[in-house]
Amino acid sequence: MTTSRARAGSRARTGTGEWALTAELDAFEERAGELLRSEPTLNTVALTVTARMRVSGWAADGARFGVWAGPGGRADGYFFWTPPHFLYVGLPGPEEGGAQAAGALLDALAGLPVDGVNGTEEATAALADAWRSRHPGGRAERRMRQRLFRLGDLTPPDPLPEGRPRIAGASDRALLADWHLDFEADAHTSDPETRARAEAWADDRIGYGGVTLWEDAAGTPVSMAGVSRRSAGTVRVAPVYTPPPLRGRGYAGAVTAEVSRVELAAGVEEVLLFTDRANATSNALYQRLGYRPVRDFAVWEFMV
């Protein structure tokens, strides 16, 4: 469903700024590209999602984008929305008009089913506050607290578990789709993955060598670590998954260290990953490997 406020090329203005909305990836990148590249670490999700869309056409149908132009017309914020996933926002800070931008964004998307938001802790909280003010009978709940990490000095596990890494290929398609579905279920995401989307994800990753498997001594895959496409000198490790019966044996640490090593050797400037702050085990593991915290993020769900 589309309203006149949300059509490609539409605008929504407040006294402090203006949202320019579009359904065109090219128009979004033209307006937001400099802002995204100015802080590629914090904008890793936007950079990697748009890189995937440009190469594979993923989520191109129905996607929406917007850029918040603050004083002087400078791009100070952005959003992208690839249903059924939640809205993703990058907003100015509280002192730079973040609350005003959040409210104006909901006004610009009025009539559309904005049922959640993802982004930095501050940006998502601002949007949740704005949503509550427009839905006094509704509920806004923080579903997940995340933390963005950046790799410092890589410290591989010592000793490594038995086995070896290898890049996943076409023969691993079904396994990757299965594990992707299992990972999403473990993560309790609000947008359940379908088999078709999981297979499309596997095809995309196989196409650029974006998943590494750890095989045990018998050659059986026991864990995987994916990496996003490289963008603006950065790459993001995701997902990392080991089936429950095989956890606690060092496989996740080994395969994460391997993909991190490969990306550093390829000249990537920043190797990043997100963790669920509630998962103490994974947070401790990544810090042992050399990852250091950068910023807190959150996922909120809105229910009318």
Secondary structure per residue as TSV (DSSP state, phi and psi in degrees):
chain	resnum	aa	ss	phi	psi
A	1	M	-	360.0	137.2
A	2	T	-	-131.4	137.8
A	3	T	-	-107.7	168.5
A	4	S	G	-62.5	-26.9
A	5	R	G	-74.1	-20.1
A	6	A	G	-108.8	7.1
A	7	R	S	-69.2	155.3
A	8	A	T	-56.0	131.8
A	9	G	T	85.9	0.6
A	10	S	-	-79.1	166.7
A	11	R	E	-136.9	150.0
A	12	A	E	-135.6	124.4
A	13	R	E	-117.6	144.0
A	14	T	-	-124.1	-176.3
A	15	G	S	-69.5	-16.9
A	16	T	S	-108.4	-7.6
A	17	G	-	177.2	-169.8
A	18	E	E	-152.0	136.2
A	19	W	E	-93.0	130.5
A	20	A	E	-108.5	117.8
A	21	L	E	-103.3	147.7
A	22	T	E	-154.6	157.5
A	23	A	S	-104.6	4.6
A	24	E	-	-104.0	123.4
A	25	L	H	-60.5	-41.8
A	26	D	H	-59.8	-44.1
A	27	A	H	-64.4	-40.1
A	28	F	H	-63.3	-47.4
A	29	E	H	-65.3	-34.2
A	30	E	H	-63.9	-40.0
A	31	R	H	-82.7	-36.8
A	32	A	H	-103.4	-9.4
A	33	G	H	-55.7	-45.3
A	34	E	H	-64.5	-40.8
A	35	L	H	-63.0	-45.5
A	36	L	H	-63.2	-42.8
A	37	R	H	-76.0	-15.9
A	38	S	H	-69.3	-27.8
A	39	E	S	-138.4	71.8
A	40	P	T	-63.3	-27.7
A	41	T	T	-64.9	-52.4
A	42	L	T	-68.5	-26.4
A	43	N	T	-100.5	23.4
A	44	T	H	-58.7	-37.5
A	45	V	H	-65.9	-47.6
A	46	A	H	-61.8	-42.1
A	47	L	H	-66.1	-43.4
A	48	T	H	-76.2	-34.9
A	49	V	H	-65.9	-45.9
A	50	T	H	-67.8	-32.6
A	51	A	H	-63.5	-41.3
A	52	R	H	-65.8	-41.7
A	53	M	H	-62.1	-40.9
A	54	R	H	-67.2	-38.6
A	55	V	H	-81.1	-42.5
A	56	S	H	-108.1	-12.9
A	57	G	-	77.8	8.2
A	58	W	T	-57.0	132.6
A	59	A	T	60.9	16.1
A	60	A	-	-65.8	-36.4
A	61	D	T	-76.5	121.2
A	62	G	T	89.5	-4.0
A	63	A	-	-71.1	147.6
A	64	R	E	-132.0	148.3
A	65	F	E	-136.9	160.5
A	66	G	E	-159.0	152.4
A	67	V	E	-127.6	131.6
A	68	W	E	-93.2	116.2
A	69	A	E	-98.9	116.1
A	70	G	-	-86.7	-158.1
A	71	P	G	-54.2	134.6
A	72	G	G	80.7	1.7
A	73	G	G	82.5	6.3
A	74	R	-	-74.4	140.3
A	75	A	E	-69.9	116.0
A	76	D	E	-116.4	-5.2
A	77	G	E	-165.4	170.4
A	78	Y	E	-158.7	166.3
A	79	F	E	-146.3	157.8
A	80	F	E	-140.2	154.3
A	81	W	E	-143.8	116.5
A	82	T	-	-122.7	79.2
A	83	P	T	-52.1	141.5
A	84	P	T	-88.3	8.0
A	85	H	S	-72.2	159.0
A	86	F	-	-68.0	158.5
A	87	L	E	-55.2	139.2
A	88	Y	E	-117.1	128.2
A	89	V	E	-125.0	146.3
A	90	G	E	-128.9	105.4
A	91	L	-	-113.3	159.9
A	92	P	-	-60.8	161.7
A	93	G	-	-69.1	168.5
A	94	P	G	-54.3	-36.5
A	95	E	G	-82.5	-9.7
A	96	E	G	-106.4	14.5
A	97	G	T	96.0	24.8
A	98	G	H	-61.1	-39.7
A	99	A	H	-65.0	-40.6
A	100	Q	H	-65.0	-41.1
A	101	A	H	-65.1	-38.4
A	102	A	H	-64.1	-46.6
A	103	G	H	-63.2	-42.2
A	104	A	H	-66.0	-32.0
A	105	L	H	-66.8	-44.1
A	106	L	H	-64.2	-35.7
A	107	D	H	-64.7	-39.2
A	108	A	H	-66.3	-28.8
A	109	L	T	-101.8	16.2
A	110	A	T	-54.7	135.9
A	111	G	T	92.7	-11.0
A	112	L	S	-99.5	152.7
A	113	P	-	-80.2	75.1
A	114	V	-	-77.6	99.5
A	115	D	-	-109.8	9.5
A	116	G	E	173.8	171.5
A	117	V	E	-150.1	148.7
A	118	N	E	-130.6	146.8
A	119	G	E	155.5	-163.9
A	120	T	E	-63.5	158.4
A	121	E	H	-53.7	-45.0
A	122	E	H	-69.4	-43.8
A	123	A	H	-66.2	-42.9
A	124	T	H	-68.9	-36.4
A	125	A	H	-64.3	-39.2
A	126	A	H	-63.7	-41.2
A	127	L	H	-70.2	-37.7
A	128	A	H	-62.1	-41.8
A	129	D	H	-61.3	-43.7
A	130	A	H	-65.2	-37.9
A	131	W	H	-65.7	-42.6
A	132	R	H	-60.2	-39.7
A	133	S	H	-64.5	-24.5
A	134	R	H	-96.7	-10.5
A	135	H	-	-136.3	72.2
A	136	P	T	-60.3	-22.8
A	137	G	T	-94.6	-0.6
A	138	G	S	-92.1	177.3
A	139	R	E	-125.2	131.3
A	140	A	E	-114.9	118.0
A	141	E	E	-124.7	134.5
A	142	R	E	-76.4	114.6
A	143	R	E	-86.5	-30.4
A	144	M	E	-154.1	139.1
A	145	R	E	-105.6	126.0
A	146	Q	E	-118.8	162.4
A	147	R	E	-134.2	130.9
A	148	L	E	-87.6	130.7
A	149	F	E	-118.2	148.2
A	150	R	E	-119.7	138.1
A	151	L	E	-74.5	128.6
A	152	G	-	-95.9	-112.8
A	153	D	S	-89.2	116.8
A	154	L	-	-67.0	129.5
A	155	T	-	-124.7	91.3
A	156	P	-	-62.4	155.2
A	157	P	-	-60.4	144.3
A	158	D	S	-142.1	109.6
A	159	P	S	-85.4	159.9
A	160	L	-	-76.3	152.1
A	161	P	-	-67.9	163.6
A	162	E	S	-61.9	149.0
A	163	G	S	117.5	-163.3
A	164	R	E	-159.2	158.9
A	165	P	E	-89.9	155.8
A	166	R	E	-154.9	152.8
A	167	I	E	-75.2	133.5
A	168	A	-	-69.0	140.7
A	169	G	-	-122.7	-171.1
A	170	A	G	-58.6	-33.3
A	171	S	G	-69.4	-12.5
A	172	D	G	-97.0	6.7
A	173	R	H	-55.2	-49.3
A	174	A	H	-64.0	-41.0
A	175	L	H	-62.5	-45.0
A	176	L	H	-62.1	-42.8
A	177	A	H	-62.6	-43.5
A	178	D	H	-59.7	-49.0
A	179	W	H	-68.8	-32.9
A	180	H	H	-63.5	-44.4
A	181	L	H	-61.6	-42.1
A	182	D	H	-66.1	-39.3
A	183	F	H	-62.3	-46.6
A	184	E	H	-62.6	-37.8
A	185	A	H	-65.8	-41.5
A	186	D	H	-61.9	-37.2
A	187	A	H	-77.0	-8.1
A	188	H	T	55.2	43.7
A	189	T	-	-70.1	154.8
A	190	S	S	-83.0	-9.5
A	191	D	S	-116.0	87.1
A	192	P	-	-55.7	132.4
A	193	E	-	-76.1	142.2
A	194	T	-	-92.8	163.3
A	195	R	H	-61.2	-40.1
A	196	A	H	-62.5	-42.1
A	197	R	H	-68.8	-36.5
A	198	A	H	-64.1	-39.7
A	199	E	H	-69.1	-37.3
A	200	A	H	-64.2	-38.8
A	201	W	H	-61.5	-45.4
A	202	A	H	-61.5	-43.7
A	203	D	H	-60.6	-43.2
A	204	D	H	-62.2	-48.2
A	205	R	H	-66.3	-40.7
A	206	I	H	-61.6	-34.6
A	207	G	H	-60.8	-28.8
A	208	Y	T	-123.1	18.8
A	209	G	T	68.5	37.8
A	210	G	-	-90.3	10.8
A	211	V	E	-137.1	133.1
A	212	T	E	-112.4	133.9
A	213	L	E	-103.1	145.8
A	214	W	E	-102.7	124.5
A	215	E	E	-102.8	143.1
A	216	D	-	-76.6	-175.8
A	217	A	T	-62.0	-23.8
A	218	A	T	-88.7	-0.9
A	219	G	S	87.4	14.5
A	220	T	-	-93.4	127.3
A	221	P	E	-61.6	133.4
A	222	V	E	-126.8	-10.4
A	223	S	E	-164.1	159.2
A	224	M	E	-140.9	153.4
A	225	A	E	-138.1	127.5
A	226	G	E	-100.7	163.4
A	227	V	E	-137.0	145.0
A	228	S	-	-72.9	171.1
A	229	R	-	-65.5	147.0
A	230	R	-	-71.6	136.8
A	231	S	B	-151.4	128.4
A	232	A	T	51.9	40.1
A	233	G	T	78.1	9.0
A	234	T	E	-125.8	162.2
A	235	V	E	-147.7	150.4
A	236	R	E	-120.0	129.8
A	237	V	E	-80.1	121.0
A	238	A	E	177.9	139.7
A	239	P	E	-88.1	164.1
A	240	V	E	-114.0	124.9
A	241	Y	E	-144.9	134.4
A	242	T	-	-129.7	130.3
A	243	P	-	-56.4	142.5
A	244	P	G	-49.4	-42.7
A	245	P	G	-65.4	-16.1
A	246	L	G	-105.3	5.2
A	247	R	T	-76.9	159.2
A	248	G	T	83.5	11.5
A	249	R	S	-112.1	3.4
A	250	G	S	91.5	3.1
A	251	Y	H	-67.3	-43.5
A	252	A	H	-63.3	-42.2
A	253	G	H	-63.7	-40.0
A	254	A	H	-65.7	-46.8
A	255	V	H	-72.8	-33.5
A	256	T	H	-66.7	-41.8
A	257	A	H	-62.3	-37.1
A	258	E	H	-65.8	-48.9
A	259	V	H	-66.6	-32.9
A	260	S	H	-65.2	-42.4
A	261	R	H	-62.2	-44.1
A	262	V	H	-62.8	-42.3
A	263	E	H	-67.3	-40.3
A	264	L	H	-62.8	-42.2
A	265	A	H	-65.4	-26.5
A	266	A	T	-81.0	-3.1
A	267	G	T	93.7	10.8
A	268	V	-	-64.8	134.9
A	269	E	S	-77.9	-38.5
A	270	E	E	-132.4	123.7
A	271	V	E	-106.5	122.4
A	272	L	E	-123.1	162.0
A	273	L	E	-161.2	157.0
A	274	F	E	-106.9	147.3
A	275	T	E	-125.8	156.7
A	276	D	E	-81.6	119.8
A	277	R	T	-62.9	-20.4
A	278	A	T	-78.6	-12.3
A	279	N	-	-97.1	91.6
A	280	A	H	-64.0	-33.1
A	281	T	H	-63.6	-50.0
A	282	S	H	-69.3	-36.4
A	283	N	H	-61.2	-42.8
A	284	A	H	-68.0	-39.8
A	285	L	H	-59.6	-51.0
A	286	Y	H	-65.5	-33.6
A	287	Q	H	-69.8	-33.4
A	288	R	H	-64.0	-32.1
A	289	L	H	-76.3	-12.8
A	290	G	T	115.1	6.5
A	291	Y	E	-81.9	140.5
A	292	R	E	-125.3	141.6
A	293	P	E	-65.7	144.2
A	294	V	E	-117.0	-53.6
A	295	R	E	-160.2	151.2
A	296	D	E	-93.5	141.4
A	297	F	E	-125.6	170.0
A	298	A	E	-153.1	158.0
A	299	V	E	-123.2	126.2
A	300	W	E	-114.7	147.6
A	301	E	E	-118.4	138.3
A	302	F	E	-111.8	131.9
A	303	M	E	-131.7	121.8
A	304	V	-	-83.2	360.0
